[in-house]
Amino acid sequence: MQLKDELKMTQDFRRKSEEAYLAIIVTSSRLTDHGALMHRTRGLTMTQYNILRILRGSHPETLSCSDIMSRTIEKNPDITRLLDRLSEAELITRFRCDEDRRMVKTGITKKGLDLLKKIDKDMQSMQSPIDALTETEQETLITLLEKIRGSIPPLCSK
């Protein structure tokens, strides 16, 4: 279905870049909604899943809170609360660093790794819309999205 029809627009887009922008936003929203629903069935938010994925990627090494935050897809200022919830669910472990008692290190537990293993199968099905593209088309999409991301200035906090 054409984006204009999907959005029930009565006028044409003013510019092709407007249509492209909205196509990215609508597609991202749809993929995010499906992902959020799938993760909710496992008792996780998208951000919590992302944190577990990050910790699995560094396993068996542990990460500081700032290391985790720098690797997240969506920047969440309340990362400590998210880590507290994952710790309460015994999906991660947290401990103070011996060298610097102010620093807390975080690692993923076996229970967290086991949960991610189950989620991996669901994630493969979540990526099936992208599998509708050929590998060459996927590479082109990745390149184009990288080009767009590279042209977006970083946000500055005041």
Secondary structure, 3 states (H helix, E strand, C coil): CCHHHHCCCCCCCCCHHHHHHHHHHHHHHHHHHHHHHHHHCCCCCHHHHHHHHHHHHHCCCCEEHHHHHHHCCCCCCCHHHHHHHHHHCCCEEEEECCCCCCCEEEEECHHHHHHHHHHHHHHHHHCHHHHCCCHHHHHHHHHHHHHHHHCCCCCCCC
